[in-house]
């Protein structure tokens, strides 16, 4: 893939051939030139799609009607393929043809490979979401298309003949999960080397004979998914080895470095509720409307009268985002620190400048943005004596359980949260915490930011009334720009303990 200031015209015949099929294993990387703007747009929109898949996978049974309907809607909204046919007669004005959507799908997959191959945790998350996306798309293919896909990708699994099926009918009924005499006659069975179907063999869902597993049509997806997962895992390992060469390109390195924890939602860097809350309300708000990460920072600050620099950055920017003015912030931090080992003079010399800098009143006068969930989860992990980070990501499960018990989360809710944490769904665990502590069955939003948590909490506690905002806040990918890394490092330097 090459990058230029403008998109090169693509040979339409070559493109049509490459994107003739609705589902692919992403074996051939894209070879055309694309603009940097297209590079970023494709990556961000695929990331939105994968995050939707993660949320739907926890909220609904995979491949249920609700799951498929919502995933189809999101694919359609983001201009990704959502059907197997290429009938482009009903393309809306300004819309993409199905071939163009498949091109976008192809390119964006390889871009996110570059961003998500960097750590084992990122690779696991990326593989899981891509496998779920592939499962959905493969399930939407017609029987003939599925067979064509198998042969096109050298998965030479042929359906057994009607004669062989009739001969083995009793064995297939007795040993195949969910199969009756009628369904045996109505569906195809595939004869597959048993080593290619170990998951089905392990769960005793298929008939075995002479080294072959006889797999019903609806279960062939298990074989295909295993193959896709294996190929993608190997591809990510190879991609990771090539990262040094990719990172040497100064145009791409900042984009790729921040895509893995990019925030794609509302911009909380611009204060719209300054003065709405008084300092006397902070204690009460922390128990009612703060996400767990900020609640534990507030509690630690009250108990120890100090936070180390990571905690001050995370909590200070959050407080700024909910509406604390610079004057309130200075008063808040000073009053707490002087209760500990820092006198007023030392605070003014060592800490006040960094707070003014955070509000854009010193240094480069940059208006720093509150941390998103992904930034809290993936950057600057807490060490000994630190209290920042994400409790669902960075806390020992037993300690997290104890904390949730102290906060009166019911035992059944704690079990649900710990199950989500075990599956590395940290934001969904926080969303479940929101639902349990606000007595709602469905939060009706996808949590991606601590300040979003606060605003949604205030809506519920205020009887559904939204916080007043002076203007609409734009949507953006806040951490995809190269300047953000420099800003974060710059701000971090001002918060270091002396």
C-alpha positions as CSV (number, residue, x, y, z in Angstrom):
1,X,0.0,0.0,0.0
2,X,1.4,3.4,-1.0
3,X,0.4,6.8,0.3
4,X,0.0,10.0,-1.6
5,X,-1.6,13.4,-1.2
6,X,-4.4,12.3,-3.6
7,X,-6.0,9.1,-4.6
8,X,-4.8,7.4,-7.7
9,X,-7.4,6.2,-10.2
10,X,-7.8,2.4,-9.9
11,X,-8.2,0.1,-12.9
12,X,-11.9,-0.7,-12.7
13,X,-11.5,-4.2,-14.3
14,X,-8.8,-5.1,-11.8
15,X,-10.8,-3.7,-8.9
16,X,-13.9,-5.6,-10.0
17,X,-12.0,-8.9,-10.1
18,X,-10.4,-8.3,-6.7
19,X,-13.7,-7.4,-5.1
20,X,-16.0,-9.8,-6.9
21,X,-16.8,-11.8,-3.8
22,X,-18.5,-10.6,-0.6
23,X,-16.3,-12.5,1.8
24,X,-12.5,-13.0,1.8
25,X,-9.7,-14.2,3.9
26,X,-7.6,-11.0,3.3
27,X,-4.7,-13.0,1.8
28,X,-3.7,-10.4,-0.8
29,X,-2.8,-7.0,0.6
30,X,-3.9,-3.9,-1.2
31,X,-1.5,-2.6,-3.8
32,X,-3.0,0.7,-4.9
33,X,-2.1,4.3,-3.8
34,X,-4.4,5.9,-1.3
35,X,-4.4,9.4,0.3
36,X,-3.5,9.8,3.9
37,X,-7.0,11.2,4.5
38,X,-8.6,8.1,3.1
39,X,-6.1,6.0,5.2
40,X,-7.3,7.6,8.4
41,X,-11.0,7.7,7.5
42,X,-11.0,4.0,6.6
43,X,-9.2,3.0,9.8
44,X,-11.4,5.0,12.1
45,X,-14.7,3.8,10.5
46,X,-13.6,0.1,10.6
47,X,-12.6,0.6,14.3
48,X,-16.2,1.9,14.9
49,X,-17.5,-1.2,13.2
50,X,-15.4,-3.5,15.4
51,X,-16.3,-1.8,18.6
52,X,-20.0,-2.2,17.6
53,X,-19.3,-5.9,17.1
54,X,-17.8,-6.2,20.6
55,X,-20.8,-4.5,22.2
56,X,-23.3,-6.5,20.3
57,X,-21.5,-9.7,21.1
58,X,-22.0,-9.2,24.8
59,X,-25.5,-7.7,24.6
60,X,-27.1,-10.2,22.2
61,X,-26.7,-13.9,21.2
62,X,-24.4,-13.9,18.2
63,X,-26.3,-14.3,14.9
64,X,-29.6,-13.8,16.5
65,X,-32.1,-11.7,14.6
66,X,-31.5,-8.6,16.7
67,X,-27.7,-9.1,16.5
68,X,-27.8,-9.4,12.7
69,X,-30.2,-6.5,12.3
70,X,-28.1,-4.1,14.3
71,X,-24.9,-5.2,12.7
72,X,-26.4,-4.8,9.2
73,X,-27.6,-1.3,10.2
74,X,-24.1,-0.2,11.4
75,X,-22.4,-1.7,8.4
76,X,-24.8,0.2,6.2
77,X,-24.2,3.5,8.1
78,X,-20.4,3.1,7.9
79,X,-20.5,2.1,4.2
80,X,-19.2,-1.4,4.7
81,X,-20.4,-4.5,2.8
82,X,-23.6,-5.9,4.3
83,X,-25.0,-8.1,1.5
84,X,-23.6,-10.7,-0.8
85,X,-25.0,-9.4,-4.0
86,X,-23.5,-6.5,-6.0
87,X,-26.7,-5.0,-7.4
88,X,-25.8,-1.3,-7.4
89,X,-29.0,-0.1,-9.1
90,X,-30.3,1.5,-5.9
91,X,-27.2,3.4,-4.8
92,X,-28.3,6.6,-3.0
93,X,-26.9,9.9,-4.2
94,X,-23.3,10.2,-2.9
95,X,-23.2,6.6,-1.8
96,X,-20.7,3.9,-2.5
97,X,-21.2,1.0,-4.8
98,X,-20.9,-2.5,-3.3
99,X,-17.6,-2.9,-5.0
100,X,-16.3,0.4,-3.4
101,X,-17.5,-0.8,0.0
102,X,-15.6,-4.1,-0.5
103,X,-12.5,-2.1,-1.4
104,X,-12.9,0.0,1.8
105,X,-13.4,-3.2,3.8
106,X,-10.2,-4.7,2.3
107,X,-8.0,-1.7,2.8
108,X,-9.2,-0.9,6.3
109,X,-8.6,-4.4,7.5
110,X,-4.9,-4.2,6.6
111,X,-4.6,-0.8,8.1
112,X,-5.9,-2.0,11.5
113,X,-3.5,-5.0,11.2
114,X,-0.7,-2.5,11.4
115,X,-2.2,-0.8,14.5
116,X,-3.3,-3.9,16.4
117,X,-0.3,-6.2,15.9
118,X,1.8,-4.4,18.5
119,X,0.9,-6.3,21.7
120,X,-0.6,-9.7,22.5
121,X,-3.6,-8.0,24.1
122,X,-4.3,-5.9,21.0
123,X,-3.9,-8.9,18.7
124,X,-6.4,-10.9,20.8
125,X,-9.0,-8.2,20.7
126,X,-8.6,-7.6,17.0
127,X,-8.7,-11.3,16.1
128,X,-11.9,-11.8,18.1
129,X,-13.8,-8.9,16.5
130,X,-12.6,-9.8,13.0
131,X,-13.7,-13.4,13.5
132,X,-17.1,-12.3,14.7
133,X,-17.5,-10.0,11.7
134,X,-16.4,-12.9,9.4
135,X,-18.9,-15.2,11.1
136,X,-21.8,-12.8,10.4
137,X,-20.8,-12.3,6.8
138,X,-20.3,-16.0,6.1
139,X,-23.6,-16.8,7.6
140,X,-25.3,-14.4,5.2
141,X,-24.0,-16.3,2.1
142,X,-26.2,-18.6,0.2
143,X,-25.3,-22.3,0.2
144,X,-23.8,-22.1,-3.3
145,X,-21.7,-19.1,-2.3
146,X,-20.4,-20.9,0.7
147,X,-19.3,-23.8,-1.4
148,X,-17.6,-21.5,-3.9
149,X,-15.8,-19.8,-1.0
150,X,-14.5,-23.1,0.3
151,X,-13.1,-24.1,-3.1
152,X,-11.7,-20.6,-3.9
153,X,-9.7,-20.7,-0.7
154,X,-8.4,-24.3,-1.2
155,X,-10.8,-25.7,1.5
156,X,-11.7,-28.7,-0.7
157,X,-14.6,-30.0,1.3
158,X,-17.2,-31.5,-1.0
159,X,-20.7,-32.5,0.0
160,X,-21.3,-36.3,0.2
161,X,-23.5,-37.9,-2.4
162,X,-27.2,-38.6,-1.8
163,X,-26.4,-42.3,-1.8
164,X,-23.7,-42.0,0.9
165,X,-26.0,-39.8,2.9
166,X,-28.8,-42.4,2.7
167,X,-26.4,-45.2,3.6
168,X,-25.1,-43.3,6.7
169,X,-28.5,-41.7,7.7
170,X,-28.9,-43.6,11.0
171,X,-25.3,-42.9,12.1
172,X,-25.6,-39.2,11.1
173,X,-28.8,-38.8,13.1
174,X,-27.4,-40.6,16.2
175,X,-24.1,-38.7,16.3
176,X,-24.8,-35.3,14.9
177,X,-26.1,-32.6,17.2
178,X,-29.5,-31.2,16.4
179,X,-30.1,-33.5,13.4
180,X,-33.2,-35.6,12.7
181,X,-34.2,-37.8,9.8
182,X,-36.0,-34.9,8.0
183,X,-33.0,-32.5,8.4
184,X,-30.6,-35.1,7.2
185,X,-32.4,-35.3,3.9
186,X,-32.8,-31.5,3.6
187,X,-29.2,-30.4,4.1
188,X,-25.7,-31.1,2.8
189,X,-23.0,-33.0,4.8
190,X,-19.3,-32.4,4.2
191,X,-16.6,-35.0,4.5
192,X,-13.7,-33.3,6.3
193,X,-10.4,-34.7,7.6
194,X,-11.0,-35.0,11.4
195,X,-8.0,-32.9,12.3
196,X,-9.6,-29.9,10.6
197,X,-12.7,-30.3,12.8
198,X,-11.2,-30.8,16.2
199,X,-13.6,-28.4,18.0
200,X,-16.6,-30.3,16.7
201,X,-15.0,-33.6,17.4
202,X,-14.1,-32.5,21.0
203,X,-17.7,-31.6,21.7
204,X,-18.9,-34.8,20.0
205,X,-21.2,-33.0,17.6
206,X,-20.2,-34.9,14.4
207,X,-20.0,-38.5,13.1
208,X,-16.5,-39.9,12.7
209,X,-15.6,-42.6,10.2
210,X,-12.2,-43.7,8.8
211,X,-10.4,-40.5,9.8
212,X,-13.1,-38.2,8.4
213,X,-15.7,-36.1,10.2
214,X,-19.2,-35.7,8.6
215,X,-20.2,-32.1,9.2
216,X,-23.7,-30.7,8.6
217,X,-24.0,-27.6,6.5
218,X,-24.7,-25.3,9.4
219,X,-21.5,-26.3,11.2
220,X,-19.1,-25.9,8.3
221,X,-18.6,-22.3,9.5
222,X,-16.7,-23.7,12.5
223,X,-14.1,-25.1,10.1
224,X,-13.9,-21.9,8.1
225,X,-13.6,-19.7,11.3
226,X,-10.8,-21.8,12.7
227,X,-8.9,-21.4,9.4
228,X,-9.6,-17.7,9.3
229,X,-8.4,-17.3,12.9
230,X,-5.2,-19.2,12.3
231,X,-4.4,-17.3,9.1
232,X,-5.0,-13.9,10.8
233,X,-3.0,-14.8,13.9
234,X,0.0,-15.8,11.7
235,X,-0.4,-12.6,9.6
236,X,-0.4,-10.4,12.7
237,X,2.8,-12.0,13.9
238,X,4.4,-11.3,10.5
239,X,3.1,-7.8,10.5
240,X,4.6,-7.1,13.9
241,X,8.1,-7.9,12.5
242,X,7.6,-5.3,9.8
243,X,6.6,-2.5,12.2
244,X,10.0,-0.9,12.5
245,X,10.0,-0.2,8.7
246,X,6.5,1.1,8.8
247,X,7.1,3.4,11.8
248,X,10.1,4.9,10.0
249,X,7.5,6.7,7.9
250,X,6.8,9.9,9.8
251,X,3.4,10.3,8.2
252,X,2.1,6.9,9.4
253,X,3.8,6.4,12.8
254,X,1.6,8.9,14.8
255,X,-1.6,7.6,13.2
256,X,-0.8,3.9,13.9
257,X,0.5,4.6,17.4
258,X,-2.8,6.1,18.5
259,X,-5.3,4.1,16.4
260,X,-5.2,1.3,19.0
261,X,-6.6,3.5,21.7
262,X,-8.3,6.1,19.5
263,X,-11.4,7.8,21.0
264,X,-14.1,8.2,18.4
265,X,-16.8,10.0,20.3
266,X,-17.8,13.4,21.7
267,X,-15.1,16.0,22.3
268,X,-14.9,16.9,26.0
269,X,-11.9,19.2,25.8
270,X,-14.1,22.3,25.4
271,X,-15.8,23.2,28.7
272,X,-19.5,23.8,28.3
273,X,-20.7,23.6,32.0
274,X,-18.2,25.8,33.8
275,X,-19.6,26.7,37.2
276,X,-22.5,24.3,37.1
277,X,-21.1,22.4,40.1
278,X,-19.6,23.7,43.3
279,X,-16.6,22.2,45.1
280,X,-18.9,21.2,47.9
281,X,-20.8,18.9,45.5
282,X,-17.8,16.9,44.4
283,X,-17.9,14.4,47.2
284,X,-21.6,13.7,46.6
285,X,-21.1,13.5,42.8
286,X,-18.2,11.0,43.2
287,X,-20.5,8.5,44.8
288,X,-23.4,9.0,42.4
289,X,-22.1,9.9,39.0
290,X,-18.3,9.2,38.8
291,X,-17.1,6.1,36.9
292,X,-15.2,3.7,39.1
293,X,-11.8,4.9,37.9
294,X,-12.6,8.5,39.0
295,X,-14.4,7.4,42.1
296,X,-11.3,5.5,43.3
297,X,-9.0,8.5,42.5
298,X,-11.3,10.8,44.4
299,X,-11.4,8.5,47.4
300,X,-7.6,8.1,47.4
301,X,-7.1,11.8,47.2
302,X,-9.4,12.4,50.2
303,X,-7.7,9.6,52.2
304,X,-4.0,10.4,51.4
305,X,-4.3,14.2,50.5
306,X,-2.1,13.5,47.5
307,X,-2.1,11.8,44.1
308,X,1.0,11.0,42.0
309,X,1.3,12.6,38.6
310,X,-0.6,9.9,36.7
311,X,-3.6,10.2,39.0
312,X,-3.5,14.0,38.9
313,X,-3.5,14.0,35.1
314,X,-6.4,11.5,34.8
315,X,-8.5,13.0,37.5
316,X,-7.7,16.7,36.9
317,X,-8.7,16.5,33.2
318,X,-11.9,14.7,34.1
319,X,-12.8,17.4,36.7
320,X,-12.1,20.0,34.1
321,X,-14.4,18.2,31.6
322,X,-17.3,18.1,34.0
323,X,-17.1,21.8,34.5
324,X,-14.6,22.8,37.2
325,X,-13.1,26.2,36.3
326,X,-9.4,27.0,36.7
327,X,-10.1,28.9,39.9
328,X,-12.1,26.0,41.3
329,X,-9.4,23.5,40.3
330,X,-6.6,25.4,42.0
331,X,-8.7,25.8,45.1
332,X,-9.7,22.1,45.0
333,X,-6.1,20.7,44.7
334,X,-4.6,23.3,47.1
335,X,-7.1,22.6,49.9
336,X,-6.5,18.9,49.6
337,X,-2.7,18.9,49.3
338,X,-2.2,21.2,52.2
339,X,-4.0,18.7,54.5
340,X,-1.0,16.4,53.7
341,X,2.7,17.0,53.5
342,X,2.5,20.0,51.1
343,X,2.2,23.5,52.5
344,X,0.6,26.3,50.5
345,X,3.9,27.8,49.4
346,X,5.2,24.5,48.0
347,X,1.9,23.9,46.3
348,X,2.1,27.3,44.5
349,X,5.7,26.6,43.4
350,X,5.4,22.9,42.5
351,X,1.9,22.2,41.4
352,X,-0.1,25.3,40.5
353,X,1.7,25.9,37.2
354,X,0.9,22.4,36.0
355,X,-2.8,23.0,36.7
356,X,-2.8,26.3,34.8
357,X,-1.0,24.5,32.0
358,X,-3.7,21.8,31.9
359,X,-6.2,24.6,31.4
360,X,-4.2,26.1,28.5
361,X,-3.1,29.1,30.5
362,X,0.6,28.4,30.5
363,X,3.2,27.0,28.1
364,X,1.8,26.2,24.6
365,X,-1.6,27.3,25.9
366,X,-3.1,24.0,24.6
367,X,-6.6,23.1,25.7
368,X,-5.9,19.5,26.9
369,X,-8.7,16.9,26.5
370,X,-9.9,14.5,29.3
371,X,-8.7,11.0,28.9
372,X,-11.0,8.5,27.0
373,X,-11.6,5.0,28.2
374,X,-9.1,3.5,25.7
375,X,-6.4,5.9,26.8
376,X,-7.0,5.1,30.4
377,X,-6.9,1.3,29.6
378,X,-4.0,1.2,27.3
379,X,-1.5,3.9,28.3
380,X,0.6,4.5,31.4
381,X,-0.3,1.5,33.5
382,X,-0.3,2.2,37.2
383,X,2.7,1.1,39.3
384,X,3.2,0.7,43.1
385,X,1.6,3.6,44.9
386,X,-0.4,4.7,41.9
387,X,-4.2,4.9,41.8
388,X,-4.9,5.9,38.2
389,X,-5.8,3.6,35.3
390,X,-8.9,1.4,34.8
391,X,-10.0,-0.7,37.8
392,X,-11.5,-3.2,35.5
393,X,-8.3,-3.6,33.5
394,X,-5.6,-3.0,36.2
395,X,-7.1,-4.3,39.4
396,X,-6.7,-7.8,40.7
397,X,-10.1,-9.5,40.3
398,X,-10.4,-10.3,44.0
399,X,-9.6,-6.7,44.9
400,X,-12.1,-5.5,42.3
401,X,-14.7,-7.8,43.8
402,X,-14.1,-6.4,47.3
403,X,-14.4,-2.8,45.9
404,X,-17.7,-3.6,44.2
405,X,-19.0,-5.1,47.4
406,X,-18.1,-2.0,49.4
407,X,-20.0,0.1,46.8
408,X,-23.0,-2.2,47.4
409,X,-23.1,-3.8,43.9
410,X,-25.3,-6.9,44.2
411,X,-23.6,-10.3,44.1
412,X,-25.2,-11.3,40.8
413,X,-24.1,-8.0,39.3
414,X,-20.5,-8.5,40.5
415,X,-20.5,-11.9,38.8
416,X,-21.6,-10.4,35.5
417,X,-18.9,-7.7,35.8
418,X,-16.1,-10.2,36.6
419,X,-17.2,-12.3,33.6
420,X,-16.9,-9.3,31.3
421,X,-13.5,-8.5,32.8
422,X,-12.4,-12.1,32.3
423,X,-13.3,-11.7,28.6
424,X,-11.3,-8.4,28.5
425,X,-14.5,-6.3,27.8
426,X,-13.4,-3.6,30.2
427,X,-15.6,-0.8,28.9
428,X,-18.6,-3.1,28.8
429,X,-17.8,-4.1,32.5
430,X,-17.9,-0.4,33.3
431,X,-21.2,0.0,31.5
432,X,-22.6,-2.9,33.4
433,X,-21.5,-1.1,36.6
434,X,-23.3,2.0,35.4
435,X,-26.5,0.0,34.9
436,X,-26.3,-1.7,38.3
437,X,-25.6,1.5,40.2
438,X,-28.3,3.4,38.4
439,X,-30.9,0.7,38.5
440,X,-31.5,0.6,34.7
441,X,-31.7,-2.6,32.6
442,X,-30.1,-1.0,29.5
443,X,-27.9,2.1,29.5
444,X,-28.9,2.8,25.9
445,X,-25.4,4.2,25.1
446,X,-22.1,2.7,24.3
447,X,-19.6,3.8,26.9
448,X,-16.3,5.1,25.6
449,X,-15.4,8.1,27.9
450,X,-15.4,8.8,31.7
451,X,-17.0,12.2,31.1
452,X,-19.7,10.5,29.0
453,X,-20.4,8.3,32.0
454,X,-20.8,11.4,34.2
455,X,-23.2,13.1,31.7
456,X,-25.4,10.0,31.2
457,X,-25.5,9.6,35.0
458,X,-26.7,13.2,35.5
459,X,-29.4,12.7,32.8
460,X,-30.8,9.8,34.8
461,X,-30.5,11.4,38.2
462,X,-32.0,14.6,36.7
463,X,-35.1,12.8,35.5
464,X,-33.9,12.4,31.9
465,X,-32.9,16.0,31.5
466,X,-29.7,16.6,29.6
467,X,-27.0,18.9,30.9
468,X,-27.2,22.3,29.3
469,X,-24.6,22.8,26.7
470,X,-23.8,26.0,25.0
471,X,-23.2,24.5,21.6
472,X,-23.1,21.1,19.8
473,X,-19.9,19.3,20.4
474,X,-18.3,17.8,17.3
475,X,-17.4,14.2,16.9
476,X,-13.8,13.4,16.2
477,X,-11.0,10.9,16.4
478,X,-9.2,12.8,19.1
479,X,-6.1,10.6,19.3
480,X,-5.5,9.8,15.7
481,X,-3.6,13.1,15.1
482,X,0.1,13.0,15.5
483,X,0.2,16.1,17.7
484,X,-1.6,14.3,20.5
485,X,1.4,12.2,21.5
486,X,3.5,15.3,21.8
487,X,0.8,17.1,23.8
488,X,0.4,14.2,26.2
489,X,4.2,13.9,26.8
490,X,4.4,17.6,27.3
491,X,1.6,17.7,29.8
492,X,3.0,14.6,31.6
493,X,6.3,16.4,32.1
494,X,4.6,19.2,34.0
495,X,2.9,16.7,36.4
496,X,6.0,14.8,37.5
497,X,6.5,14.8,41.2
498,X,9.5,16.8,42.3
